[in-house]
Amino acid sequence: MKLRLATRVNAPLSKVWEGFDATLFEALNPPFPKVRLLRFEGSQKGDWVEIELNFILFKTVWLSEITEQESLGEEIYFVDEGRKLPFPLRRWKHKHGLVAEQKGGTWIVDEIEYHSFSTLLDAFLYLPFYLQFAYRKPIYRRFFK
């Protein structure tokens, strides 16, 4: 299953790229599940991000590796891929795209591809994942004024 969201922010590409750090990562986390950042190495190829998700009745770890990072003039992107995922996920690939706008702003584009053990469950998970990433839009705008 794939989903894509784009958010325009009023900041130049270089400032947005510099701001993709642990502080932003923690600010983007939704109220539920509670997230504890265990490791954040950055957004370069070979870096790792590890979080603990607290679902009240149980906790689980999510480990992602940054598998790609490119700077292409007016676009910068990096891709994280899940290496240890919470049940029921079997695959997670998230491309974080930053695209400069001629007027000086930047588009932040989240492209997510995920799969569980069932296409029916994938469809069911679409709305919660969509809402989780839509939750980020006002945070991005506040963060990159």
C-alpha angles and dihedrals in degrees: 000000000000134000133178132193129177128197126187117216130188098238135092120261094252093055092048092049091049089050095058094100140118092283091058091042091057093044091055095058114112123233091256130074097026110236127209116193109226100171135005116175097167141260101292126110109279095025121126134216121195126184137175116223116207112204092174094243093050143005128221137182126236117196122188133182124209100234100174138025126172137171109203105175103263094021134058123181143168132189127215120196124195114245097172113025134182118251126296095028119095100171135025128175120170123183114198107200126189115191123184118230120214091236091061101263128111133227115222107205122191114196113182129185118185139165134190128185091280135046088213090056090046088058091047091051093052096085096047091048092045091051092047091056094039086056087065096060099083090040091055090049094050093043094051104042 
